[in-house]
Amino acid sequence: MKNLWPLAIGMLVLGGCSTQEITPIAPPARLSATLDPSDLPDLETRSDLELFSSNRESASVVRIGTDLDRALAAFPRPGGAHDFSDLPSTLPTEFSARGWETANEGFGVILYNARVASAVHELRRTDRAMLDELVERYNKAIPEKYQITPLAGARIRYWFWEDGRRRLMICGVDTPKDGYSVTVALGDRVVLDALRMSPATATADLAAAEQTYVEGTIGQNSQETAKP
């Protein structure tokens, strides 16, 4: 199960909306197998950024440095979920991964020294109202000084907050067939950079996705016009 670790989230929107050949976005460079000390995730510094539990009535949160059991308690595994431990190829083996996934939801963590260096929660086949509610919840909880200007396209929207080395990302994708896919990711910036969850890569992915979307729309309109 590797769907929870997308290296180019913006490409999710392209399926079914273009008749053009999709040009793949270059993946990020793999982190060195021997990490430089400056690249080690900071698991000790406290931050206002945290990942809210999937249970709206629960006060549980996941923070960087949380142990695995507490993280999984905040996002309990539903019945019928598939467990996974696939480590994204952009991370060296000093890290490990754990999580679960169903057809409509997934939760996973990247661990370093058995503690959370990144946590990702994904909701699939949801709607714009759910996305707006989620963004509002985080906006109310996080001081405004940490927010980075949101990014938006025809079908993709990103929100980022950064506090030192901590980063929180929300990505909402309006997919052609299955409603909205919403991803919330919290992590040390080194890990999220490797997962292509940064403002810089979001900007690049958004531009590529928008260009393909425009070209596909033009192609479809041309085909409709040419029909007898």
Phi, psi and omega in degrees: 000109183235004182297336183286345182249061181291135178267354177209079186303323183300337182287347179300330185284347191278334183299125176086357182247002182218142175264000181275156173289130183278128176275117183298144174276134183299131179289159178291157178294140179293138175297149180301142179298333174248106187287138170292145180307328180289343180266355180291136179296140177273110183257001188255324185294130177282152184211158174282350182272129179206158181261122182286147177301152176291341176273110185297337181271357182265145176269003182292143177221163172248129177242159172296131183098349177299147176280164186299316183300318180292323179296315180290334176291327179286335179230074185297142181290121178284160177299139179085359180287152175261132175277150174217156177219023180291126177270128177306142185294345181275359179247141179285170188285356171295341178263163172219168183225146175214148176174184178220162185206137171239183179295333187243358184203154175206153175216134179210156178231147168259125184251144172227123186054041176066018178234154186289121172257340176200147177223137183229131176239129181234135174243132180242159179055042177251199185224175182296325180299319178296317178299312181298320179296320180293315179298318179298320180299315179289322179299322180289328186272334187255130177306139185301332184297342181270350186279139174258148182308124180299156177245138183215142174228196183296322184228001183231138177223139179236145169230138178228144170230140179225135178226096185062238179274354179277144177218140173237134180231138167241131177233125176244125181239122176274097184280153185297328189242337191239028179072212184267141168249125185239127180240130174241125183230136175236138178183167167295141188299330178298317181288314181293328174300318180292334178270006181061041179240070182220159177302322182294312181287329175297319178298315180294315181295321180296316179298317179294318180294320180295319180296316179294322179297316179297315180296320179294320178297317178297318180297317180294320178296323179294320179295320179296320181293327184280348181293139180290000000 
